[in-house]
Amino acid sequence: MKLAIGMVELNSIARGIEACDYMVKAAQVDLLRASTVCPGKYLVLISGETGDVKASMAEGIKRGGECVVDTLLLPNVHPQLIPAISGTTQVPEKGAVGVLEFYSVASAIVAADVAAKAASITLIEVRIGYAIGGKGYVTLTGDVGAVREAVAAASREAELLVGTAVIPRPSAQLYESLI
């Protein structure tokens, strides 16, 4: 089964909560996240089979109306992406660390998918919107060459990229703070 991720971002919290309800009732989807994001927007992030995600998003966009400020439909996502967004990734071993920072949540999600497909790395986390000014960032780990390859691939396809970092030998304290 190929999974897709869908996102609807709205500039109204009230309309966002309402649209979320319609979205999860419209199709067989899992609600990954529904919450406020800086600066005062509301984000609905869902996953499921592509057809269900499309149907759910169509309903969310319809109900969100003029309050919809951004959307994302990403079919056939890498299996690591959903755990990285949900904060449930199990990191098998310590390695180099890569970081990609973006001005938008959607850009961070797309970059994480590209990075995971480009090299043999482990996504640590995809942090989206909350308490970081509406930005998104991706952390990943693996051997140095794979991390560099993943960061480079995601950077080439990135929109709204702020910056990147590759840390070949992170301190134990830094590494523990990321996982």
N, C-alpha and C positions, 0 to 999 in steps of 0.2 A: 504494500500500500504506500503510495507516494503522498506525503503530507505537504500542505501549503500553509503559509502564514498570511493573515490579512490584518491590516491596521486601519483604523479610522481615527483621526485626530480632529478634535473640535475646539472651537474657541469659547464654548459655553459648557460649564460643568453640568448644569441642569439638563441641557439638551443631550449632552454626552451620556449621562446616566440613563436617560430615556432611550436613546438610540441603542445603547448596549443591551437593554432588555429586549428590544425588538430583534436585535441581531442574534442573540442566543436562542430566541424562540423561532427564528426563521429557518434554521437548518441545524443539522447535527454537527456542531462545532464545540471545541473546548475553549473556554475563556482562559487565556494565559494571563491577561492583566486587564484590569479596568480601574483606572485611577487618575487622579489629578497629576499633571506635570507642569513644571515651571514654564512659562509664567502665567499661571491661571488657566491652563487648557485641560482638556480631558482626553485620555487616550484609551482606546479599546483595541486589544490585541487578541486575535483568535487563531486557532489552528484546526485543521481537519483535512478531509479530502478536498481537492481543488474545487469541485463543483459545489460542495457545501459552503466552502469559504467564500466563493463568488456570490452565492445566493445571500449569505449572511451580510456580506459587505454591501451588496446592492440595497438591502433593506436599511442598513445603517446609514448609508449615504442619502437615501430617500428621506429617512426620518431626521437626519441631521441638517438637511437643507443647507441654507446659507451659512450655517455655523461650521461646516466641514472645511478644515484648512489644509489637510493633507491625508493622503491614502497610500496604501501599499498593498499589493498582491504579489506574493512571492511563491510560485508553485515549485514543487519538487525540491524542497529544502533539504540541506544536509541533516542527517539524524542528530548531530550534536547541537544544532541551533536551538531547538526548543528547550532542552535542559539548561543551556547557557543563559537563555532569557529568563527561565524560571528560577535560576540560582540553585540548581540541583546537580550540577556537573560533578562527577567524581574524577579528580585528577590522578592519573595512574602513577606518575613519577615527576620529580622536579626537573625542570629544564630551563632553557632560555625563556625569556618573557617578551612578548610583543604587545604593543598598545597602539590602537588606532582611535583617534578622537574626531568627532564630527559635530557640526552645528545642528544636525537634525537626527531624530530618532530613526526615521526610515533609512537614512544613509548608513547608520551603524548596523542595523539589522542586515541590510544587503551586503555590507562589507564582511560581516561575520560569516555569512553563507559563502561568499566568494573565497575567503581565506581558508575555510574548512575544506572546500572542494579543491583548492590549489595545492595543498601540501599536507603531509602527514603530521598534523598538529592536534592539540586538544584545546578546544575553546574553554576558557575558564569562566568568562561572564560576558554578557551583553547588558550593559547598564543603560537604562533608558529614562531620560527626562527628569526624574524626581530629584530634587535638591542639587541639580547640576545645571540649572539655567535652561532647561529644555534641550540640552545637548544629549549625545549618546556616545558611548565608547565601548570598545571591545578589548578584552585581554585574552591572550592565548599563550600556550606553552608548547615546547617540544625541543628537538635539537636545534642548534643555532641556525644551520642551513635551512631547515624547514620553516622556522619562524621567520627568517628573512624573506624566504620565497612567498610565504603566506601574506606577510605585510606588504610586500611589493605588489603582489597580484591584486590585493584589495585596494591598494592605493591607486593603481592604474585605472580601476573601474569606479573609483569613488567620486561621489558628489559631496560637496560641502565639507571637505576634509579640513580639519584644523591642524593636525599634526600626528606624527607617529614616533614610536621609539622601539628599539630592539635592545634588550638588556641581556647580553650573552651569559653572564654569571650573576644572577640576582642574589642579594643577601638573603639569608634564611628568614630574617624578619620581614623583608619586603614580600618575599614569596608567600609566607604564611598570611600576611595581611590581604593578599589577593584571593586566596582560596577559602 
